[in-house]
Amino acid sequence: MWLSQRDSTIGEKDLTQTTRIGISKAKNIKWRWYLKNSRSVSKRLKGDRTPNFK
């Protein structure tokens, strides 16, 4: 795996940061991010609805 810089239209407003799922230590650390417009998120932040794409 590698990280590389690229031009992107994704900004901070498009990301949501939450606590991790299924861990027993450091539960309160927000080390999980997801795109707000992604339908592939297994568990969303409370109040964040799954996007409705047609």
JOJOLIN-V564085 format. One record per residue. N is the residue number from 1. RES is the residue in three letters. PHI is phi in degrees with one decimal (NA if undefined). Layout:
n res phi
N RES PHI
N RES PHI
//
This chain:
n res phi
1 MET NA
2 TRP -147.0
3 LEU -111.8
4 SER -138.4
5 GLN -81.1
6 ARG -150.6
7 ASP -74.2
8 SER -144.1
9 THR -95.6
10 ILE -81.8
11 GLY -119.7
12 GLU -59.7
13 LYS -68.1
14 ASP -89.4
15 LEU -108.6
16 THR -123.3
17 GLN -113.2
18 THR -137.6
19 THR -76.3
20 ARG -73.6
21 ILE -108.0
22 GLY 76.3
23 ILE -118.2
24 SER -104.4
25 LYS -110.0
26 ALA 55.5
27 LYS -61.2
28 ASN -84.7
29 ILE -81.2
30 LYS -87.5
31 TRP -112.6
32 ARG -129.5
33 TRP -127.1
34 TYR -151.2
35 LEU -79.6
36 LYS -58.9
37 ASN -91.5
38 SER -90.5
39 ARG -86.3
40 SER -94.1
41 VAL -85.2
42 SER -74.7
43 LYS -143.0
44 ARG -96.4
45 LEU -62.2
46 LYS -54.7
47 GLY 91.4
48 ASP -89.1
49 ARG -88.3
50 THR -65.0
51 PRO -60.3
52 ASN -104.5
53 PHE -100.4
54 LYS -124.1
//
